[in-house]
Amino acid sequence: MLSELSEQTLLKNIPPEGFPAEITYTDGRVASLHPRTHEYITSPNSPFISLPPFGSTRDLYRREDGFYGVEDPALWPQPFNRANAYLPCIPCRPTAQNHPYFDESCIWGKISTESMEYIDRNRREGVLQPAISAPFEHVVKHLRTRTEAYRGSTRKDHDFLALLTEFDNNLTVCLTRISRSPMSLRDIRRGVAELQRSWLYSVAVLDYMEKFRSRTLGKHEREHAEFGNRISAFVWNDRDALEL
């Protein structure tokens, strides 16, 4: 999902006519062996292989920035789950101006002591400085405009609308707390992380419904779809790979 592959790219490894060979798993753009399980992992379009989070149970530890490292679907590719098919559509951190969410780069920003406006320096509690909270308010407002447009469309899905409502409620609570309720730096970071997560999940749902899902269902031609860098996912069967 990192880029859209052209027909020419997909077919460049086809052997000459009459040559008895076929494309196999070794024809991917990049491949790797998992260091623990020794499973062979390959991708047709990614320039690197992320370490897959394996195991039926996992110990989650909240980091200082409020996220969970490689176990966190907002930061790291996870095993594909059809119940949450939108998660691979989460955008990665923008690294160039042609990224579709470059103007929303604050969503990937980090909060430090300098980001705080202290109300009580003795207790080290405060709120985000207006210069830091204002960009969050702007991107949330823009997201809500887009969400309302989706609510009014004929393509809306009620299950995904319920998700968008849940994420929007989280955005409201987090935005209010970090900008108006004095808290410690640790709690501010947690509030900002949950705001960022809710924004990322909301955008992933909208992009999945408006771009990626319609593409996999054949509702518009692939060359007309818009794509940016995405978290993507690990898959173990052809059906899931084709959907991604």
Contacts in CASP RR format, 6 or more apart in sequence:
PFRMAT RR
TARGET T0000
AUTHOR 0000-0000-0000
METHOD contacts of the structure
MODEL  1
MLSELSEQTLLKNIPPEGFPAEITYTDGRVASLHPRTHEYITSPNSPFIS
LPPFGSTRDLYRREDGFYGVEDPALWPQPFNRANAYLPCIPCRPTAQNHP
YFDESCIWGKISTESMEYIDRNRREGVLQPAISAPFEHVVKHLRTRTEAY
RGSTRKDHDFLALLTEFDNNLTVCLTRISRSPMSLRDIRRGVAELQRSWL
YSVAVLDYMEKFRSRTLGKHEREHAEFGNRISAFVWNDRDALEL
1 45 0 8 1.000
1 88 0 8 1.000
1 89 0 8 1.000
1 212 0 8 1.000
1 227 0 8 1.000
1 230 0 8 1.000
1 232 0 8 1.000
1 233 0 8 1.000
1 244 0 8 1.000
2 45 0 8 1.000
2 46 0 8 1.000
2 47 0 8 1.000
2 228 0 8 1.000
2 229 0 8 1.000
2 230 0 8 1.000
2 232 0 8 1.000
3 45 0 8 1.000
3 227 0 8 1.000
3 228 0 8 1.000
4 222 0 8 1.000
4 223 0 8 1.000
4 225 0 8 1.000
4 227 0 8 1.000
5 44 0 8 1.000
5 45 0 8 1.000
6 223 0 8 1.000
10 44 0 8 1.000
13 23 0 8 1.000
13 27 0 8 1.000
14 23 0 8 1.000
15 21 0 8 1.000
15 22 0 8 1.000
25 31 0 8 1.000
25 40 0 8 1.000
25 42 0 8 1.000
26 42 0 8 1.000
28 42 0 8 1.000
28 43 0 8 1.000
28 44 0 8 1.000
29 43 0 8 1.000
29 44 0 8 1.000
29 45 0 8 1.000
29 46 0 8 1.000
29 47 0 8 1.000
30 42 0 8 1.000
30 43 0 8 1.000
30 46 0 8 1.000
30 47 0 8 1.000
30 48 0 8 1.000
30 49 0 8 1.000
31 40 0 8 1.000
31 41 0 8 1.000
31 42 0 8 1.000
31 43 0 8 1.000
31 49 0 8 1.000
32 40 0 8 1.000
32 41 0 8 1.000
32 42 0 8 1.000
32 49 0 8 1.000
33 39 0 8 1.000
33 40 0 8 1.000
33 41 0 8 1.000
34 41 0 8 1.000
34 51 0 8 1.000
34 52 0 8 1.000
34 54 0 8 1.000
35 51 0 8 1.000
36 54 0 8 1.000
37 54 0 8 1.000
41 49 0 8 1.000
41 52 0 8 1.000
41 234 0 8 1.000
42 49 0 8 1.000
43 49 0 8 1.000
46 232 0 8 1.000
50 70 0 8 1.000
50 76 0 8 1.000
50 77 0 8 1.000
51 70 0 8 1.000
52 77 0 8 1.000
52 79 0 8 1.000
52 234 0 8 1.000
53 70 0 8 1.000
53 71 0 8 1.000
53 76 0 8 1.000
53 78 0 8 1.000
53 79 0 8 1.000
54 79 0 8 1.000
58 71 0 8 1.000
60 68 0 8 1.000
60 71 0 8 1.000
61 68 0 8 1.000
62 68 0 8 1.000
62 190 0 8 1.000
63 69 0 8 1.000
64 186 0 8 1.000
64 189 0 8 1.000
65 110 0 8 1.000
65 111 0 8 1.000
65 189 0 8 1.000
65 193 0 8 1.000
66 189 0 8 1.000
66 190 0 8 1.000
66 191 0 8 1.000
66 193 0 8 1.000
67 74 0 8 1.000
67 75 0 8 1.000
67 193 0 8 1.000
67 197 0 8 1.000
68 75 0 8 1.000
69 75 0 8 1.000
69 76 0 8 1.000
70 76 0 8 1.000
73 84 0 8 1.000
73 87 0 8 1.000
73 90 0 8 1.000
73 231 0 8 1.000
74 90 0 8 1.000
74 196 0 8 1.000
74 197 0 8 1.000
74 200 0 8 1.000
74 201 0 8 1.000
74 231 0 8 1.000
75 231 0 8 1.000
76 231 0 8 1.000
77 88 0 8 1.000
77 231 0 8 1.000
77 232 0 8 1.000
77 233 0 8 1.000
77 234 0 8 1.000
78 87 0 8 1.000
78 233 0 8 1.000
78 234 0 8 1.000
79 233 0 8 1.000
79 234 0 8 1.000
79 235 0 8 1.000
79 236 0 8 1.000
80 88 0 8 1.000
80 233 0 8 1.000
80 234 0 8 1.000
80 235 0 8 1.000
80 236 0 8 1.000
80 240 0 8 1.000
80 244 0 8 1.000
81 87 0 8 1.000
82 240 0 8 1.000
85 208 0 8 1.000
85 213 0 8 1.000
85 243 0 8 1.000
86 160 0 8 1.000
86 163 0 8 1.000
86 201 0 8 1.000
86 204 0 8 1.000
86 205 0 8 1.000
86 207 0 8 1.000
86 208 0 8 1.000
86 209 0 8 1.000
87 201 0 8 1.000
87 204 0 8 1.000
87 231 0 8 1.000
87 233 0 8 1.000
88 204 0 8 1.000
88 230 0 8 1.000
88 231 0 8 1.000
88 232 0 8 1.000
88 233 0 8 1.000
88 244 0 8 1.000
89 203 0 8 1.000
89 204 0 8 1.000
89 205 0 8 1.000
89 207 0 8 1.000
89 208 0 8 1.000
89 211 0 8 1.000
89 212 0 8 1.000
89 230 0 8 1.000
89 231 0 8 1.000
90 200 0 8 1.000
90 201 0 8 1.000
90 203 0 8 1.000
90 204 0 8 1.000
90 230 0 8 1.000
90 231 0 8 1.000
91 99 0 8 1.000
91 100 0 8 1.000
91 101 0 8 1.000
91 200 0 8 1.000
91 203 0 8 1.000
91 204 0 8 1.000
91 207 0 8 1.000
91 228 0 8 1.000
91 229 0 8 1.000
91 230 0 8 1.000
91 231 0 8 1.000
92 229 0 8 1.000
92 230 0 8 1.000
92 231 0 8 1.000
93 105 0 8 1.000
93 108 0 8 1.000
94 101 0 8 1.000
94 102 0 8 1.000
94 104 0 8 1.000
94 105 0 8 1.000
94 108 0 8 1.000
94 229 0 8 1.000
95 229 0 8 1.000
96 102 0 8 1.000
99 228 0 8 1.000
99 229 0 8 1.000
100 226 0 8 1.000
100 228 0 8 1.000
101 107 0 8 1.000
101 203 0 8 1.000
104 139 0 8 1.000
104 142 0 8 1.000
104 199 0 8 1.000
106 135 0 8 1.000
106 136 0 8 1.000
106 139 0 8 1.000
107 139 0 8 1.000
107 196 0 8 1.000
107 199 0 8 1.000
107 200 0 8 1.000
108 196 0 8 1.000
109 196 0 8 1.000
111 128 0 8 1.000
111 132 0 8 1.000
111 185 0 8 1.000
111 188 0 8 1.000
111 189 0 8 1.000
111 192 0 8 1.000
113 185 0 8 1.000
115 128 0 8 1.000
115 129 0 8 1.000
115 132 0 8 1.000
115 188 0 8 1.000
116 126 0 8 1.000
116 127 0 8 1.000
116 128 0 8 1.000
116 129 0 8 1.000
116 185 0 8 1.000
116 188 0 8 1.000
117 126 0 8 1.000
117 127 0 8 1.000
117 128 0 8 1.000
117 129 0 8 1.000
117 130 0 8 1.000
118 124 0 8 1.000
118 125 0 8 1.000
118 126 0 8 1.000
119 125 0 8 1.000
119 126 0 8 1.000
119 127 0 8 1.000
119 182 0 8 1.000
120 126 0 8 1.000
120 182 0 8 1.000
124 184 0 8 1.000
124 185 0 8 1.000
125 182 0 8 1.000
125 183 0 8 1.000
125 184 0 8 1.000
126 182 0 8 1.000
126 183 0 8 1.000
126 184 0 8 1.000
126 188 0 8 1.000
127 133 0 8 1.000
127 178 0 8 1.000
127 179 0 8 1.000
127 180 0 8 1.000
127 181 0 8 1.000
127 182 0 8 1.000
127 183 0 8 1.000
127 188 0 8 1.000
128 136 0 8 1.000
128 178 0 8 1.000
128 179 0 8 1.000
128 188 0 8 1.000
128 192 0 8 1.000
130 179 0 8 1.000
133 175 0 8 1.000
133 178 0 8 1.000
133 179 0 8 1.000
136 175 0 8 1.000
136 178 0 8 1.000
136 179 0 8 1.000
136 192 0 8 1.000
136 195 0 8 1.000
137 175 0 8 1.000
137 179 0 8 1.000
139 199 0 8 1.000
140 171 0 8 1.000
140 175 0 8 1.000
140 195 0 8 1.000
140 199 0 8 1.000
143 171 0 8 1.000
143 199 0 8 1.000
143 202 0 8 1.000
143 203 0 8 1.000
144 168 0 8 1.000
146 206 0 8 1.000
147 164 0 8 1.000
147 168 0 8 1.000
147 202 0 8 1.000
147 206 0 8 1.000
150 156 0 8 1.000
150 161 0 8 1.000
150 164 0 8 1.000
150 206 0 8 1.000
150 209 0 8 1.000
150 210 0 8 1.000
151 161 0 8 1.000
151 164 0 8 1.000
155 209 0 8 1.000
155 210 0 8 1.000
155 214 0 8 1.000
156 209 0 8 1.000
157 209 0 8 1.000
160 205 0 8 1.000
160 208 0 8 1.000
160 209 0 8 1.000
163 201 0 8 1.000
163 205 0 8 1.000
164 202 0 8 1.000
164 205 0 8 1.000
164 206 0 8 1.000
167 198 0 8 1.000
167 199 0 8 1.000
167 201 0 8 1.000
167 202 0 8 1.000
167 205 0 8 1.000
168 198 0 8 1.000
168 202 0 8 1.000
170 194 0 8 1.000
170 195 0 8 1.000
170 197 0 8 1.000
170 198 0 8 1.000
171 195 0 8 1.000
171 198 0 8 1.000
171 199 0 8 1.000
171 202 0 8 1.000
174 191 0 8 1.000
174 192 0 8 1.000
174 194 0 8 1.000
174 195 0 8 1.000
174 198 0 8 1.000
175 195 0 8 1.000
177 183 0 8 1.000
177 191 0 8 1.000
178 188 0 8 1.000
178 191 0 8 1.000
178 192 0 8 1.000
178 195 0 8 1.000
211 225 0 8 1.000
211 226 0 8 1.000
211 227 0 8 1.000
212 225 0 8 1.000
214 220 0 8 1.000
215 222 0 8 1.000
215 225 0 8 1.000
216 242 0 8 1.000
216 243 0 8 1.000
232 244 0 8 1.000
233 240 0 8 1.000
233 244 0 8 1.000
235 241 0 8 1.000
235 244 0 8 1.000
END
